Structures are given as structure tokens and as C-alpha cells.
């Protein structure tokens, strides 16, 4: 197994600015590898999105590497660049702010900051929630078809009274979210909680995370919800800008 991982890494390293596309024979020759072995490894890397085949039946680096790169860059910058903006949000509202990233049908919280006056929420950095049942998850699903496919393959189970478990209804809401630029989770993940989320984009215009504001339904509905939504969207836009995203 370790040998296969090493060979897969060597295959990826074959590609460069000078040689962006390579055939199976070229890869096997460069690595002194059996063509059958090279073909098996390359096929696996293609299935995972690490490599892709072009119309000349040659292989190139795939979208998955760009996605990983975005995640690495974001995690390096998140505390330095996002934290001050997140803190401004909780200074205005009595809630908890998360930044979440997608992973295998779930959202993983990579940052959590709570107002001193907020109601405690049972989340922590590294905790996971079903993507379809959270405000941040629905934002991520609305901008990435691959994320949605992975999520639907896991199934839609009820997490709270208002969890969306119908695929058609979820897809319709995701389209609306993509157009509006934000999502709402009203009693869909944690009983009695309300969340507002907006997308964070990288310099390459790929969605890489979402920022949300979560608090009890009673507080959120009694407050100026339009102001909250705009504040969450503004925070997401400012974080995206800090990460190099240029809105057109």
C-alpha cells in the first residue's frame, strides 16, 4: 500500500509547466514503471479527480489538486485574515459564528467564535454536521455539483423538525440560495436554532468555505433579520477579498 502511494505521488510529480500533458507510455518510461501498473494507478487518480484525460487521450492534473490547494491556502490564512472580521460580527449580534468547509457529505467547522451573551451551542472546531441540514452546508452545496452528489449519495435523514429530506425540494432551495447569495437553516439541524450563512470564495473563484451566524430562533426572529443577513454576506465577501477573490 505504501509503495502504491509513493508511485502515485511520483506520477503526479511528472507533470510540470513544461509537460502539462502526458500519455501512459510517457509516464511509465519516466518512472521506469510497467505500463499496466501505470495505467492502473493513473485510472485510480482520474477516478478521484487528481488527474483528468484530455481529448488527445493524454492526462493532466485534475480539479481535485486545485481544491486541495484552496483548502490549504484557506486554513493557513483563516485565523490571521478571517478572525478579526468574524469578531466584528459577534460584537454586533448575540450569536455564534462558524467557518465551515465541506468534506464527504458533511461540513467541518474550522473556526468557532461566540459572543459572551450567546446561548451555548454544542459545536467545536473539527466537529461535523450533515451538509444538507446546515446553513453553511447548503451554501456549499449550492455552488458545487460534486459536493451535492456526494451528499445525496449518503442519504437525507431528519436531524431536526424542519430538516429537508426530499431531494427535489433540496435542489430547488439550493438554486434559490445560489441566486440570493445566502442560506437559512430554521430548526433544520439543532432543535430550536436558526442559522444564516454566506459563501467564501478563493482567488480562483472556487467556493472553499462558508461563514454562518447561529443563535436561538427566538433571538434571530426578534432581531433585524435583514441586517443580520447583510452583515453575514458582507463578512463572507470581506474574507473572500482577503483571500484574493476579486468580485466581478
N, C-alpha and C positions, 0 to 999 in steps of 0.2 A: 504493500500500500504506500509506504513512504517513497519507494522508488518511482511509483506512478506519479505521485505528487511532484517529485523532483523533475521528472520528464515533462510533465505538463507545464511547469514553470519555465523550463528550458525552451519549450515550443513558443510560449508567449514572448520570451526574450528574443526570439528570432526576428520579430517584426520591428521595424525602425522607420524613420523618416525616409531613408534611402530605399528600403524594401518594405513598403506598406502592405503588399500583397504577395503571397507565396503559395505554391502548389504543394501537394502532399509529397511529391518526389523531391522538391527543393528542401522541404523541412527535414525529411528523412536523411537526405545527403548531408545537410549541415550538421546534424546531430549524430551521424553515423548510426542511424536507427533503422530497424526493419520497417518496410513500407506498411505492412499490415498493422504493426504496433502504432506507427504514426497515425494511420487512418483511424484506428480505434480511439486514440486519445483526442485527436482533432474533432472527431464526431461528438465525443462527450463534451468537449469545450464549446462546440457550437450549440449543443442542446441546452447548455447553461448560459448561453449568451455571451460567453467570454470571447469566442471567435464567431465570425459570420462568413458565409460564402457569397462571393460576388457573381455577376453574370458571366464571368470568364472561368468560373469554377475554380477560382483561387480563393484563398482565405485572408481575412483581415481581422484586426482587433475589433471586438464587438461592444455593444452598448453597455454590457454589464461592467466593464472596466471603468467606463465613464461614470456610471452610477456609484461604484465603489470609491472612485476618486472624489466625487462630490461629497460622499459621506465623510471621508477622511478630512477633507478641507473644512467641512462644516464643523465637525467635532473639535478640530483644532481652534477654530475661531469662536465657537459658541459662547464660551464664558467671557472672553475679552470684549466681544462685539455685541452679543445679544443681551448679556446680563444687565447693563445699565438701562437698556430700553425696556426690558421686562420689569425691572424695578419701578420704572416710571408708571407702568400700567397698574401695578398693585398699589401704588401710592394713591391712585385715583379711585380704585374700586376695592371693596372688601371681598376679595376672592383669592383663588389660587391660579397661578399661571404655569402652564407646562409648555415645553417644546418637545414634540414627538416626531419620531421617524418610523417609517414602515419596515416591517420585517415579517415575511411569511404569513401574511394574513392578519397580522397584529400591528398595533402601534407600540413602540418602545419609548418611554419617557426618558429623555436625555438631560432634561433640566426641569426643576420644580422650584418655584418661589411662591411663598404665601404671605398675604397681608397679616399683620398681627391681629387683626379683627376678624379674620376669616374663619369659617367653620372648618374643622379638620377634615381632610379628605384622605382616604386610605390608598394613597399612591406614593411612590418613591422613585428615585432615579434608577432605571433599569426594569421597573415593573411594566407589565404588558396588559393591553386590553384589546378586545376584538375590534378590528378597524371599522367595521360597518356600524358599530354601536356607539362610536365616539365622534364628537365634533371634529377633532383633529384627524381622525382616521378617514372620515367621509371627505374631508378636503383633499387628502392624499389620493383617495380612490377616484375622485372626480377628475384628476389631472393625469392619471396613469392607467392605461388599459391593462397593463401587465399586473399591476397591483390588484386591480379588480378581479382579474381572472384567478389569481392565487387565493384571494379572499373567498370567492364564490365556491372554489373547489373544497374549501374547508367546511362549508355549510353555514347557514344563518340560523343561529339559535337565540331564543329570547334571553336577554340579560336583565331587563327591567320592564316595567309595564308598557312602555312605548317603543321598544326595540323593533326596528324594521326587519322582518323575516321573509318578506316577499321580494323576490328578485326583481320583478318588473317595477315595483314601487321604489325599490332602492335605486335602480338605474335612472328612473325619472327624477328622483330627488338629486342624484349626483349631477345630472345635466343642469338642473337649476342652480346648484352650488357653483358649478364651473362658471356659469354666466354671472352670478351675483358676486362671486369672489369671497364668499364666506359660508360657513355652515353652522347649523344649530343642532344641539343634542338636548332634547327636552325629555328628561326621565327615560332615556334610552339605554344608559349604561349603568349608572348608580341610582338607586331609588331616591327620588327627591332632589336630584341635582340637575343643573342646567349649564350647558357649555356653549361658548361661541368660539369659532376657530377660523383662521385665515392661513393661506399658503405662504411658504418661504421658498424663494427661488434662488438658484445658484447663478454664477456668472455665465454659465452655459444655457441658461433659461430653462433648466430642468427643475421640477419641484423636488426638494430634498427633505422638507420638514414642514411642520405646521405649528403655529402658536395658538394656544387657546386660553380662555378665561373661564374658570368654573366656579360656581357658587350655588347655594340652595335656590330652588325655584322661587321661593317666596321673596328672596332678596333681588334676584335678577328681574323678575316681572314687575316689582315695585319700583325699580330704578328706571333711568332714561336708557331704554334698550338701544335706541338709535345711536346714542352717544357711545355706548359700550361697543356696539358693532363697529362703528367707525374707528374707535380707538384701537381695537384689536387688529383691524385691517391696516391702520397706519403703522402699528408696531411691526407687523409682518413685512410691510413694504420697506420700512427703515432697516430691518435686519437683512432683508434681501439686498438692499443697496449696499450695506456694509460688506456683504459677501461678494460684491462685484456685479450684481444683477443690474442691468440697465433697462428700465421700462420704456417701451416704445408706444 
